[in-house]
Amino acid sequence: MTAQAFVFFQAGFETSTLAVSLSIYHICLNPEVKQKVIDEVDEALAEADGNITYELIQTLRYLDKVVHGE
């Protein structure tokens, strides 16, 4: 059971890492997309007094589209 739990954890971690890595790669290739993401995050953080919360992350629509490749 322990070995299976480890395999599930590792497999889940690998897919998350790949998604983040590819998102960062594509953002770096497109400076205008990068700037839009930075502006959206900066604006959201300013409205939330710099507090990062789950709810704040849910409001980042453009970032969500970039991560999902839309």
C-alpha positions as CSV (number, residue, x, y, z in Angstrom):
1,M,0.0,0.0,0.0
2,T,2.8,2.4,0.8
3,A,4.4,1.8,-2.5
4,Q,1.1,2.4,-4.4
5,A,0.6,5.6,-2.4
6,F,4.0,6.8,-3.4
7,V,3.4,6.0,-7.0
8,F,0.1,8.0,-7.0
9,F,1.8,10.9,-5.3
10,Q,4.7,10.9,-7.7
11,A,2.5,10.6,-10.7
12,G,0.3,13.5,-9.6
13,F,3.4,15.7,-8.8
14,E,4.9,15.0,-12.2
15,T,1.8,16.1,-14.1
16,S,1.5,19.3,-12.0
17,T,5.2,20.1,-12.6
18,L,4.8,19.5,-16.3
19,A,1.8,21.8,-16.5
20,V,3.5,24.6,-14.7
21,S,6.8,24.2,-16.7
22,L,5.0,24.4,-20.0
23,S,2.9,27.4,-18.9
24,I,6.0,29.3,-17.9
25,Y,7.8,28.3,-21.1
26,H,4.9,29.6,-23.2
27,I,4.6,32.8,-21.2
28,C,8.3,33.5,-21.7
29,L,7.9,33.0,-25.5
30,N,5.2,35.6,-25.6
31,P,6.2,38.9,-23.9
32,E,2.7,40.5,-24.4
33,V,1.1,37.5,-22.7
34,K,3.7,37.7,-19.9
35,Q,2.9,41.4,-19.4
36,K,-0.9,40.8,-19.3
37,V,-0.4,38.1,-16.7
38,I,1.8,40.3,-14.6
39,D,-0.6,43.2,-14.8
40,E,-3.5,41.0,-13.8
41,V,-1.7,39.6,-10.8
42,D,-0.4,43.0,-9.7
43,E,-3.9,44.5,-9.9
44,A,-5.5,41.6,-8.0
45,L,-2.8,41.8,-5.3
46,A,-3.3,45.6,-5.0
47,E,-7.0,45.1,-4.4
48,A,-6.4,42.4,-1.8
49,D,-3.7,44.4,0.1
50,G,-1.1,41.9,-0.9
51,N,-2.8,38.9,0.6
52,I,-2.7,35.8,-1.6
53,T,-5.7,33.6,-1.0
54,Y,-7.5,30.8,-2.8
55,E,-10.3,33.2,-3.7
56,L,-7.9,35.7,-5.1
57,I,-6.3,33.1,-7.4
58,Q,-9.8,32.1,-8.6
59,T,-10.3,35.7,-9.9
60,L,-7.3,35.5,-12.2
61,R,-9.2,34.7,-15.4
62,Y,-6.4,35.5,-17.9
63,L,-3.9,33.5,-16.0
64,D,-6.3,30.6,-15.9
65,K,-6.7,30.8,-19.7
66,V,-2.9,30.8,-20.1
67,V,-2.4,27.8,-17.9
68,H,-5.1,25.9,-19.7
69,G,-3.8,26.8,-23.1
70,E,-6.9,28.6,-24.2
